[in-house]
């Protein structure tokens, strides 16, 4: 999966470098989640908390045994 972000005032999406390397606070950015080949949008434009919640759900079910 690929996490991308952009400032709310910008139009172009960028790959997310990590919270520590981000130059702006996450409250001023929009986020989205894409499949690993970037062909499918898993979460459309949303806040950081909502996107990360969905990311953790997908990872949990991907690695679930049974």
Phi and psi in degrees as a GROMACS rama.xvg file:
@    title "Ramachandran Plot"
@    xaxis  label "Phi"
@    yaxis  label "Psi"
@TYPE xy
-121.963  126.485  UNK-2
-99.8816  127.852  UNK-3
-123.276  156.903  UNK-4
-141.345  163.679  UNK-5
-157.415  152.21  UNK-6
-66.5707  150.134  UNK-7
-63.0593  -21.8795  UNK-8
-89.6445  -12.0111  UNK-9
-95.2594  168.89  UNK-10
-111.159  -24.8065  UNK-11
-91.8288  133.216  UNK-12
-84.9753  143.337  UNK-13
-126.793  152.46  UNK-14
-67.1009  139.843  UNK-15
-77.4376  119.885  UNK-16
-83.2424  -14.0829  UNK-17
124.268  151.5  UNK-18
-62.7348  -35.8853  UNK-19
-70.8235  -30.2096  UNK-20
-92.5232  -5.07464  UNK-21
-72.5034  131.237  UNK-22
-81.275  -18.5683  UNK-23
-117.595  154.307  UNK-24
-65.8164  149.063  UNK-25
-64.2817  -21.0923  UNK-26
-68.7441  -20.6883  UNK-27
-95.6802  6.1555  UNK-28
-120.446  154.331  UNK-29
-105.24  149.725  UNK-30
-128.607  157.015  UNK-31
-149.725  158.298  UNK-32
-121.481  128.742  UNK-33
-117.538  160.441  UNK-34
-67.0582  166.743  UNK-35
-62.8239  -29.1463  UNK-36
-93.0728  7.26287  UNK-37
60.8521  25.7935  UNK-38
-96.1042  -18.431  UNK-39
-132.471  132.577  UNK-40
-86.8975  118.411  UNK-41
-87.8125  -36.0592  UNK-42
-135.761  122.194  UNK-43
-71.6519  -175.157  UNK-44
-52.4161  122.412  UNK-45
-156.12  178.15  UNK-46
-77.3548  167.391  UNK-47
-60.3101  -45.7648  UNK-48
-62.9702  -42.512  UNK-49
-66.6181  -42.3413  UNK-50
-66.7979  -42.9055  UNK-51
-68.3288  -32.6187  UNK-52
-62.7137  -45.3521  UNK-53
-67.2998  -38.1726  UNK-54
-58.5524  -46.2704  UNK-55
-66.116  -36.044  UNK-56
-62.6699  -45.5969  UNK-57
-63.4761  -44.9918  UNK-58
-62.8226  -39.5699  UNK-59
-61.0791  -47.8785  UNK-60
-74.4735  -24.4742  UNK-61
-69.7264  -35.9219  UNK-62
-102.039  6.65753  UNK-63
-70.8218  136.313  UNK-64
-96.2617  146.368  UNK-65
